[in-house]
Amino acid sequence: MAQAAARSVFVTGGNSGGNRGIGLATARHFAAAGDRVAVTYRGDEPPESQGFLAVRRDVTDSQLRWW
């Protein structure tokens, strides 16, 4: 079976106050699979990077949205 090409994955909610939650677990899963991952976080400290890019951004704040 041929291995799938690496994907680029953007996950929101990687850290909302600690290294926990479904967003962080999702980011870790994709990174472990060899995908390129960017994850947002709202806390003061970024989640412990395990092969992904952490970007401080509160996507719930409409003033900070880029879309």
N, C-alpha and C positions, 0 to 999 in steps of 0.2 A: 504494500500500500504506500502510495506517495505521501510525503509529509506536506501539509497545507502551508501556504506562504504565511509569514507573520503578518498580523493585522495591526492597524493603529487604532487604539481604543481610548476613549475619553470617558472617565468615570467621575460623576459628581458625588460629593458626600463622603470623601475618603477619610475625613476626620472632623467630627463636630464636637470635640472636647476630650479626645483621648484616642488611643490607637485601638479602635474597636469599630464595630458596625458592618453592615452589609456592603457599603461602598468600598471600605478598605479590604474586606475579604474578596470582593469582586476584582479589585485592582491586583491583589496578590495572585489570584487565580490566573488571570490573563498574563501577568508578567511571568509566572512560573511556566506557562505554556509557550513562552518565547515571543509573545506579542509585545509591541511597543505601547506603553501605557502612560497616560497623563491623568492625574487625579487631583481634584480640587479639595481644599480643606478650609475650614473657617477658624480654627483655633489659633492660638499664638505660636504653637510649635507644629511643624509639618509632621505627618506620620513617618515612621521609620521607613525609609525608602528600601524597597526590596526589588530593585530593578525597574522603578518607574519614576517619572517626573512629577513632583508635587508642586502645585500652583495654588497660592493663597487666593481664594475667591469665594465670596458668599453669593451663590446663585439665587438665593431667596430675596436679595436686596435689588429691587428693580432699578435703583440708581447706579448700580455697579454692573449691570448686565451689558454685554457687548453685542447682543442680538436684538 
